[in-house]
Amino acid sequence: MSELKTAFKIVLMIFIAMVVMRSCQNEPLPSSQQLSATQSDPLQSAPSKKAFSFKDYTITPLADFEITAKVLSSERYYIGRESNLSPIDLALGWGRMADDEVIKAINISQSGRWYHWEAHDLPIPRREIETHSANMHMIPRDDRIKSILLRAEKGDIITIKGALVRIDAKGGGWHWESSLSRNDTGGGACEVIFVEDAQIEYFED
């Protein structure tokens, strides 16, 4: 009988260990690990796809693109030709522009497809703010991606994969083209992203 009890205890301990291991494997990444992912610059490489039709437009990939960054602000759009393609812009920050201590010293807003910022005392050099944050026009591939992007809120960490693109209306007369640099500012400096995948990570309060 004692041998049977011992065997039962061993089986029970193995079972508990397996449950604990599975639980650990399914845990979300700690916030510190999520934040570390925002320290890397966006990844950009030669386009892997050719031009394709999307709605009433021709989309030409200019570069494959991937970014993990903090959402500094989000703004939805409903009016204008662009809104038919891009219902939301995300102002994103990476490097020290994903640091809460830096961000809280900067007033950030969006309007008219522009991202605006101002600070009484600069927490980091102006050029670093300019090169480590950007307003990005999001073109979701489908309704699933669209729903993810529309849920993005200030403070979230988001990973976006897709392509920087040029968009041409069929029949000509209108186009929209992405910047290919993180170092530019002003008109034409925004990224236009055809989003093929997106994932949001949330910080706990």
C-alpha positions as CSV (number, residue, x, y, z in Angstrom):
1,M,0.0,0.0,0.0
2,S,2.8,2.4,0.9
3,E,4.4,1.8,-2.5
4,L,1.1,2.6,-4.2
5,K,0.9,5.9,-2.3
6,T,4.4,6.8,-3.2
7,A,3.8,6.1,-6.9
8,F,0.6,8.2,-6.7
9,K,2.5,11.1,-5.1
10,I,5.2,10.9,-7.9
11,V,2.5,10.9,-10.6
12,L,0.7,13.9,-8.9
13,M,4.0,15.9,-8.6
14,I,4.8,15.3,-12.3
15,F,1.3,16.4,-13.3
16,I,1.6,19.6,-11.2
17,A,5.0,20.3,-12.7
18,M,3.6,20.0,-16.2
19,V,0.7,22.3,-15.5
20,V,3.1,24.9,-14.0
21,M,5.4,24.6,-17.0
22,R,2.5,25.1,-19.5
23,S,1.2,28.0,-17.5
24,C,4.7,29.7,-17.6
25,Q,5.0,29.1,-21.3
26,N,1.7,30.8,-22.0
27,E,2.3,33.9,-19.9
28,P,2.5,37.2,-21.8
29,L,5.9,38.8,-22.0
30,P,6.8,41.0,-19.0
31,S,6.5,44.7,-19.7
32,S,10.3,45.1,-19.6
33,Q,10.7,42.6,-22.4
34,Q,8.0,44.3,-24.4
35,L,9.6,47.6,-23.9
36,S,13.0,46.3,-25.0
37,A,11.6,45.4,-28.3
38,T,10.8,49.1,-29.0
39,Q,14.5,50.0,-28.7
40,S,15.3,48.6,-32.1
41,D,15.0,50.8,-35.2
42,P,12.3,49.8,-37.8
43,L,13.4,47.0,-40.2
44,Q,13.3,48.0,-43.9
45,S,14.4,45.9,-46.8
46,A,13.9,45.5,-50.6
47,P,10.3,44.7,-51.5
48,S,9.4,41.1,-51.7
49,K,6.2,41.6,-53.7
50,K,5.2,43.1,-57.0
51,A,2.5,45.7,-57.6
52,F,-1.1,44.5,-57.0
53,S,-4.7,45.7,-57.2
54,F,-6.5,46.7,-54.0
55,K,-10.0,48.2,-54.1
56,D,-9.8,50.7,-56.9
57,Y,-6.1,51.3,-56.7
58,T,-2.8,49.9,-57.7
59,I,-0.4,49.4,-54.8
60,T,3.3,49.2,-55.5
61,P,5.5,47.9,-52.6
62,L,8.6,50.1,-52.2
63,A,10.1,48.3,-49.2
64,D,9.2,45.5,-46.8
65,F,8.7,47.1,-43.4
66,E,8.4,45.9,-39.8
67,I,8.3,48.0,-36.6
68,T,7.7,47.4,-32.9
69,A,7.0,50.8,-31.2
70,K,4.9,52.5,-28.6
71,V,1.7,54.2,-29.7
72,L,2.1,57.9,-28.9
73,S,-1.3,58.9,-30.3
74,S,-3.9,57.5,-32.7
75,E,-6.4,59.3,-34.9
76,R,-9.2,58.0,-37.1
77,Y,-10.3,59.5,-40.4
78,Y,-13.6,59.3,-42.2
79,I,-13.4,62.0,-44.9
80,G,-11.3,62.2,-48.0
81,R,-10.0,59.7,-50.6
82,E,-7.2,58.6,-48.2
83,S,-9.7,57.4,-45.5
84,N,-11.1,54.8,-48.0
85,L,-7.7,53.2,-47.8
86,S,-6.4,54.3,-44.4
87,P,-9.0,54.7,-41.6
88,I,-6.4,55.4,-39.0
89,D,-3.0,57.0,-38.4
90,L,-0.7,56.0,-35.6
91,A,2.0,58.2,-34.2
92,L,4.7,55.8,-33.1
93,G,7.8,56.1,-31.0
94,W,10.8,53.8,-30.6
95,G,14.2,54.1,-28.9
96,R,14.0,56.7,-26.2
97,M,10.7,57.9,-27.7
98,A,9.2,54.8,-26.2
99,D,10.3,55.8,-22.7
100,D,7.5,57.0,-20.5
101,E,9.7,59.5,-18.8
102,V,10.6,61.1,-22.1
103,I,7.0,61.0,-23.5
104,K,5.4,62.6,-20.5
105,A,7.5,65.7,-21.1
106,I,6.2,66.1,-24.7
107,N,2.7,67.2,-25.8
108,I,1.6,65.1,-28.8
109,S,-1.4,65.4,-31.0
110,Q,-2.6,64.5,-34.5
111,S,-4.8,66.3,-37.1
112,G,-5.2,66.5,-40.8
113,R,-2.9,63.5,-41.3
114,W,-0.1,65.2,-39.4
115,Y,1.6,64.4,-36.1
116,H,2.4,67.4,-33.9
117,W,4.6,67.6,-30.9
118,E,5.9,70.4,-28.5
119,A,7.9,70.5,-25.3
120,H,8.7,73.3,-23.0
121,D,12.0,71.7,-22.1
122,L,13.3,69.0,-24.5
123,P,13.8,65.7,-22.6
124,I,16.1,64.5,-25.4
125,P,17.6,66.3,-28.4
126,R,15.1,67.6,-31.0
127,R,16.7,65.5,-33.8
128,E,16.3,62.3,-31.7
129,I,12.6,63.1,-31.3
130,E,12.3,63.7,-35.1
131,T,14.2,60.5,-36.1
132,H,12.6,58.2,-33.5
133,S,9.0,59.0,-33.9
134,A,6.7,59.3,-36.9
135,N,3.1,59.6,-38.1
136,M,2.3,56.5,-40.0
137,H,-0.7,56.0,-42.3
138,M,-2.1,52.5,-41.9
139,I,-3.7,50.6,-44.8
140,P,-5.2,47.4,-43.3
141,R,-5.1,44.3,-45.6
142,D,-8.4,43.1,-44.4
143,D,-11.1,43.6,-41.7
144,R,-9.2,41.6,-39.1
145,I,-6.2,43.8,-39.4
146,K,-8.4,46.8,-39.5
147,S,-10.0,45.9,-36.2
148,I,-6.6,45.4,-34.5
149,L,-5.4,48.8,-35.7
150,L,-8.5,50.6,-34.6
151,R,-8.1,49.2,-31.1
152,A,-4.6,50.7,-30.7
153,E,-4.4,53.3,-28.0
154,K,-1.9,55.6,-26.5
155,G,0.6,53.6,-24.4
156,D,0.2,50.3,-26.2
157,I,3.1,48.6,-27.8
158,I,2.3,47.4,-31.3
159,T,4.2,45.3,-33.9
160,I,3.3,46.0,-37.5
161,K,4.5,44.0,-40.5
162,G,3.9,44.9,-44.1
163,A,5.3,47.2,-46.8
164,L,5.9,50.8,-47.5
165,V,3.9,51.6,-50.6
166,R,3.0,53.9,-53.4
167,I,-0.7,54.0,-54.3
168,D,-2.1,55.0,-57.7
169,A,-5.7,55.5,-58.5
170,K,-6.7,53.4,-61.5
171,G,-7.1,55.7,-64.4
172,G,-4.4,58.1,-63.0
173,G,-4.8,61.5,-61.5
174,W,-4.0,60.7,-57.9
175,H,-1.3,59.0,-56.0
176,W,0.0,58.6,-52.4
177,E,3.6,57.6,-51.7
178,S,5.4,56.6,-48.6
179,S,8.6,58.1,-47.2
180,L,11.4,55.6,-47.2
181,S,13.4,57.4,-44.5
182,R,13.1,57.9,-40.8
183,N,15.3,61.0,-41.0
184,D,12.9,63.3,-42.9
185,T,10.4,65.8,-41.6
186,G,7.6,67.9,-42.9
187,G,5.4,67.2,-46.0
188,G,5.9,63.7,-47.5
189,A,7.8,62.4,-44.4
190,C,5.0,60.1,-43.2
191,E,5.1,56.3,-43.8
192,V,2.3,54.8,-45.8
193,I,2.1,51.2,-44.7
194,F,0.1,48.3,-46.3
195,V,-0.3,46.3,-43.1
196,E,-0.3,42.6,-43.5
197,D,0.0,41.7,-39.8
198,A,-0.4,43.6,-36.5
199,Q,-0.2,42.6,-32.9
200,I,-0.9,44.8,-29.8
201,E,0.7,44.3,-26.4
202,Y,-0.7,46.1,-23.4
203,F,1.0,47.3,-20.3
204,E,-0.6,46.6,-16.9
205,D,-1.3,49.6,-14.8
